[in-house]
């Protein structure tokens, strides 16, 4: 419910605007999950101006993916993935 003018504010030393920061978190989490699920990065690049509803939908999907991944792990398991050859 935040006004658009608040979402485009920048703070000194921060990572862009609030909306840019949220977009960065949500899309990088998707890529992180792609790698942990054992595949190549398939998540799309974010649109230039994603909507908050769109970001919320991706975050909800990510939460389901995280829960699914967690349900497959045994106690003490270590999760790894390959990102850019590492």
C-alpha positions in Angstrom: 0.0 0.0 0.0 3.1 2.2 -0.2 2.7 5.2 -2.5 4.7 5.0 -5.8 6.7 8.1 -4.8 8.0 6.2 -1.8 9.0 3.2 -3.9 11.2 5.2 -6.2 13.1 7.0 -3.4 16.9 6.4 -3.0 18.9 6.6 0.1 22.6 7.4 0.3 24.7 4.2 0.4 21.7 2.0 -0.6 21.1 -0.3 -3.5 18.9 1.9 -5.7 15.3 2.5 -4.9 13.1 0.4 -2.7 11.4 -1.1 -5.7 14.8 -1.9 -7.4 16.0 -3.5 -4.1 12.8 -5.7 -3.9 13.2 -6.6 -7.5 16.8 -7.6 -7.0 16.0 -9.8 -4.0 13.1 -11.6 -5.6 14.7 -12.3 -8.9 18.0 -13.4 -7.4 16.2 -15.7 -5.1 14.6 -17.3 -8.2 18.0 -17.8 -9.8 19.4 -19.2 -6.5 16.6 -21.7 -6.5 17.2 -22.7 -10.1 20.7 -23.6 -9.2 19.8 -25.4 -6.0 17.2 -27.5 -7.8 20.0 -28.8 -10.0 19.2 -27.0 -13.2 20.4 -24.1 -15.3 19.2 -20.7 -14.5 15.8 -20.5 -16.1 14.3 -17.6 -14.3 13.6 -14.7 -16.6 15.3 -11.3 -16.2 13.1 -8.8 -14.4 11.1 -6.4 -16.5 12.2 -2.8 -16.4 9.3 -1.8 -14.2 7.8 -4.9 -12.4 4.6 -4.4 -10.5 4.5 -5.0 -6.8 1.8 -7.6 -7.5 4.1 -9.3 -10.0 6.9 -9.3 -7.5 4.6 -10.7 -4.8 3.5 -13.5 -7.1 7.1 -14.5 -7.8 8.0 -14.3 -4.1 5.0 -16.6 -3.4 6.2 -19.1 -6.0 9.7 -18.9 -4.6 8.4 -19.7 -1.1 6.7 -22.9 -2.4 9.9 -23.9 -4.2 11.9 -23.4 -1.0 9.4 -25.5 1.0 9.5 -28.2 -1.6 13.3 -28.2 -1.7 13.5 -28.3 2.1 11.0 -31.2 2.3 13.5 -33.4 0.3 16.4 -32.8 2.6 17.6 -35.1 5.4 18.8 -33.7 8.7 22.4 -32.3 8.4 22.2 -32.4 4.6 24.3 -29.8 2.7 22.7 -28.2 -0.3 25.0 -27.2 -3.2 24.6 -26.0 -6.7 26.7 -25.0 -9.7 26.6 -21.3 -10.7 28.7 -20.1 -13.6 31.0 -23.0 -13.3 31.5 -22.9 -9.6 
